[in-house]
């Protein structure tokens, strides 16, 4: 009996030890699965290091306010030239509206075999460091030289250039496409195609990195006129119907008997297509055309004459175009009839209503060989003429029977207006260079295997169309609206502000940017989203802020406001709601609180939860039920059974914080489920049976052992 008692005792000990071990393992696993942050605790309070909680990074926000990237580079000649001082008001305005702009004159300090390469390397340096978008070359080609590339297109086509060298052609594209050197084989012939480069590669990679325009000024007066015209256009335009109007003119390029199809080449097909497919219905238009008898134009039009075209330009249009033939001093048709000349441009009467003009012709923009071309004459007009002029510096090309209006001149022109109107590239430099990219990516190249950029006329058209004017200027397509001042009432340091910019007519304005700068030298630009909403996070420390609101078809609004100190922590209710009140392991637990901050605003509210009296804790973030509600909610996924304590921590944007905790009330228990007790009973039963089996086995083994010994003795 004594032996049996010992065996029974061992059996129960085994059962107890095994079950206790299982319970320890379950509990230990729960602890291991609890991602915790260590924190010291006091007897009846908690002492938590709040810096361990994740929050919006004020340091990162401050960096964005103190180190914004340069967006625009103005390249000007060094002293003793006075150009920099004349350009400074334009650079100041660009920066004030949120396009950080610098004037660079020290290109001679950069590496390069000639001035062009030094200027380009300077542009590349700014692009690499700041990802600049805009480059304004401030000077005529005798001041800021243009790059000449190897391009014998006219000779290969059996034609000749009207001006300049038959092999070397000018382009400012060199300052936009910044990859490579454009002289891979080092023979001083820039921009050679794969057919002429000694290494058998194309020296141009074609896709531009920056948008480039030029002020073709040779003296202070010319530059001052262009700067002042641009400033007035952007800051204080003469508001009128001209801002939502477009002038389109197209004439005959070839008569029917000159073409294989006997149909002729009517550029009215191009103007009609642009008008029907791209021009907004809200814009007024004037359509002046000349056609052969084989083409029936549509939509409505008037017959073009020299007088009608000149008179319309003089009345003022936001944008305009001419498609036909051209020479440096005139726009013409196949018969040589002139519709616009440099004399007309010199007498442009569209004062304070300058036009963005696109000339789909040859030679009207030959600003590298004198000042007698139409483009240069229009851009230099003191108050009127052009705000921007896009045209070819040399001969340009078109193909007959271009039914899809996709080849060379027609493709270039069509895509310019598609980018402008459909893709809303209203900044004139962006419209030009994005249209070049669109042309390089167009079906015209993918449809025909023999059409590629080794063809000299394809290279020519992409290279020669250049912009005179500030590339960053946003062109009007409607009468602009005036914004309301959104910075009213009390505004606090560090405040998070969400606003919709509205006009004085209470319309929501989209495509808006708000630029802020303060007396401490901090500045930052905020852009609206698709709904017109702008979200601003101010830096800490009270200060005076100066703002500029601008955008497409918006009259700039400038003003100032003062931020106040915020020394008050958020207000958070001390009686949070918890549902369910008696949670189980199968429940998600939802906490609800009321929280508000009438000054800088609530940044974050955290729920801290612990199962060891805040020696360690986990956190979850509350979310605001709606932008207008003070209710904040937080949901915890299913928790393991044990005792829990929780606390609530709130921060405002000015770094003030509050901790809400009640050691008696902010606690709850999750009891084990019934299955847990069933598991314990089952464990006892299993080990009881196992123990009984062990006893039986031992007794049986002992009995057999005795019998075996007796048999051996016998």
C-alpha positions, 0 to 999 in steps of 0.5 A: 500500500505504501508503494501504491501511495507513492505511485499515486502521489507521483501521478498527481504531481505529474498532472499538476506540473504539466498543467501548470507548465501549460498555463505558464507557456500560454501566459508567457506567449501572451507576454511575448506577443505583446509589442511593448514600449517600456515605461516607468510607473509610480505607485498610483500614477504613471510616468510615460516618456511621451517622446516615444509616441509617433507624431508628425515630424516638426523637424521635417516640417521645419526643413521644408520651411527653411530649405525649399528647392530652387524652381527657376533659374534666370541666366544673365550676363555677369557684371559690368552688365546691368541685366541682373538688377533689371531682372531682380524684380521679376525674380522677386515676384516669382519667389513671392508667388512660390516659384523660388528663383535665382539669377545666375551670372557666374557660368564662367566658373563652370567647366566647358569648352565654350560659353554654351557648355559652361552655361549648360553645365551650370543649369545641370548643376542646379537641376541635379541639386534642386530639380529646377523646372524653369530656365530663362535665358536673359539675353539675345544670342550675342549675350547668351549664345545659342548652340549650333548643331549639325543638321543638313536637313535642307540639303538632303531634301534638295532645298536650301535655308533662307538664312544661316549656314546649311549645315549648322542650325541654332537651337535652345533645346541644348539648354533643356535636354541635359543628358550627355555632352551633345558631342559624343565623338568630340569632333566639335559638331554638336547634336549629330545623328547616329548617321554622322557620329563616329561612334554610331550613336545619336548625340541627343537623347531628346527628352528635356529635363527643364522648360526653357525660354529666352528674353532676346535683349541686347540692351537694358531698355529691351530687357526692361520692356520684357520684364515689365510687360511680364510683371504686369501680365502676371500681377496686374493685367488689364482684365477684359474679354481678350483673356478668353479669346483665341485667334486661328489663321490657316492658309494654303500651303500647296495648290491641288495641281502641286500635289500627287493627290490633286487635293492640295494642302489646306492649313485650315484643316489644322486650325479647324481640327484644333478649334473643334477638338481642343478649344474650350467652349467657354473661349471666344474664337476668330477663325480666319482661313484661305482654302482651295476649292477641294476643302470645305471648312468647318466650323464657322470662319471668315476669309483671311486678308492682311487687314483682317489678320492685323486688325484682329491681332491688334484688338487683343487675344489671349492666344493665337496661331498662324499656319502656312508659309513664312520668312523672317519678316512675314507670314505668307501663303503659297502664292507669297501673299503676306498676312503679317510682317515685321512692320505690322509687329512693330506697330502692334496696337494690342497694348496691355493685351499681349498674346501667346502666339504660335507660328507653324511656318518657316523662319519667323523666329530667326533671333540669332541672325538679327532683330528683323524677325517677327517673333523677336519684334513682337516679344520686344514690344513695350506693352503689347505684341506677344507675351510669348512667341513660339516659332522656327529659327529656320526652315521647318517641314510638313508632309503632303496628305497628312490626314491625321495631322500628325507629321512634322509641322502639323503634328508639332502644332496640333500637340502644342494646343492639345497640351495647352487645352486638354492637358492644361499645360497653361504655362507657355514653356511647359506647353511647348516642351511637353508637346515635343515629348508628346510628338516623340512618343506619338503614333507617327513614330511607332506606326512606321519603322522608317520614321525615326530621329535619324531623319534630319527633318524630324530632328530639325522640327523638334530642335528649331521651334523655340520660345521667346518669353518667360517659360513659367508664365501662366496664360489666361484662358478666361477673365481671372477671378479675385480670391478672398482672404482665407486668413481671417480670425485668430491663427496660432503658431504650429496650426494645421489649417485646411482651407478652400480658396474661394473667389469674391463671388464665393466660387471655389477656386482650383489650381491654386497655390498659396505661398507663405513667408515670415519675418524669420525668413521661413517660406513655403508653397502649398498647392491645392488638391483636385477639390481645391483644398489646401492643407497648411502646417505652420511652424512653431513660434509666433511670427508675421506671415506674408501670403500670395495666392495665385493660380491659373485664371486668378488675380494674385492676392497678397496680404499678411497675418500674425500668428499667436502663441499657443500655451494651452493643451487640448481638452479631452474628456475624462470619461471615455466610453468603452464598448462592450463594457465586459469584453471577451476574447472574441470582441473588438473594443471601441473607445470614444472620447470628446476632444477639442483644441480651439487654437493650433488644433489637435495633432494626435490622440493616443490610447495607451494600453498595458497589462503590467501597470504601464511597465510596458504598454502598446499604443493605438491612434484615435481618429476623428469621426468627421472634420466638424466633430469633436468625437474621436474613436479608437478600436482595439482588435481582439485581446487575450484574457488578462487585466488591462489598464489604459490611458489617453494622451493628446497633443496639439500642433504647438507641442502642448500635451495632456495625459488622462488617466484614472487608476480606478476607472481606466481598467478592464478585465477580459476573463478566460473563455469556457474553452480554457477551463475545458482545456484544463479539465481535459488536461487533468483527465488525460494525465490522470489516465496516463498516470493510471496507465503508467501504474498498471504498466509498472505493476504488470511489469513487476508481476512479470518480472517476479514470474520470470525470476521464478522460472529462472530459479527453476 
